[in-house]
């Protein structure tokens, strides 16, 4: 998780952070926990489902991790 923290650190172009902030760490923990969930487990086969591009889901998850 330590290696992932560096990649997950958000920063503005005008401000360089040497270490992840608490918000960065919390967002990383949320993302790791949510990635372990079987989100669509138990859905009936006859329900309406759509496929979502992985890149879109990654961006959405990253945004929600900080907003939660």
Secondary structure, DSSP 8 states (H G I E B T S, - for coil): -HHHHHHH----TT---SS--HHHHHHHHHHHHHHHS-TTTT--TTS------HHHHHHHHHHHHHH-
